[in-house]
Amino acid sequence: MGRAAEEEGDVEFADYDLDDEDAMEEDGRAAPIEGWAILVSGVKDDAEEDDLYNAFSDFGHVKDLHLNLERRTGYAKGYALIEYENFEEAQAAIRAMNGSQLFTKTINVDWAFSRGPIQNFKSARCMQFQYGDMFT
């Protein structure tokens, strides 16, 4: 235990009633805080934010775009997060761009911050229970 945990002080704890189910949509998407985020994977390593912005702004106003870069090389790590203002724009981008070619490479586009199918989560937990941490 750390030293700070042993000291007494005037600490106030808030009582939050947080239910994970409240933060999720019916189909497993995470409920948005400000906008609707999608994950683009399979991005070519020499892609730039402007390239992605031009490709994905056809579906609506791109509120935010983050292309993660490798520190040593400066090249893209292969994925990007794109945020749209509303659900319809994000869903249109997913439907149109998932499995399409972007700069001679096939990209995958889906909701960011989703849990995925619940049945897969349960089966993964069962496998972990049966076989230990081998699958985590």
Stockholm file with secondary structure:
# STOCKHOLM 1.0

chainA/1-136         MGRAAEEEGDVEFADYDLDDEDAMEEDGRAAPIEGWAILVSGVKDDAEEDDLYNAFSDFGHVKDLHLNLERRTGYAKGYALIEYENFEEAQAAIRAMNGSQLFTKTINVDWAFSRGPIQNFKSARCMQFQYGDMFT
#=GR chainA/1-136 SS CCHHHHSCCCCCCCCCCCCGGGGBCTTSCBCCSSSEEEEEESCCTTCCHHHHHHHHGGGSCEEEEEEEECTTTCCEEEEEEEEESSHHHHHHHHHHHTTCEETTEECEEEESSCCCCHHHHHHHHHHHHHHGGGGC
#=GC SS_cons         CCHHHHSCCCCCCCCCCCCGGGGBCTTSCBCCSSSEEEEEESCCTTCCHHHHHHHHGGGSCEEEEEEEECTTTCCEEEEEEEEESSHHHHHHHHHHHTTCEETTEECEEEESSCCCCHHHHHHHHHHHHHHGGGGC
//
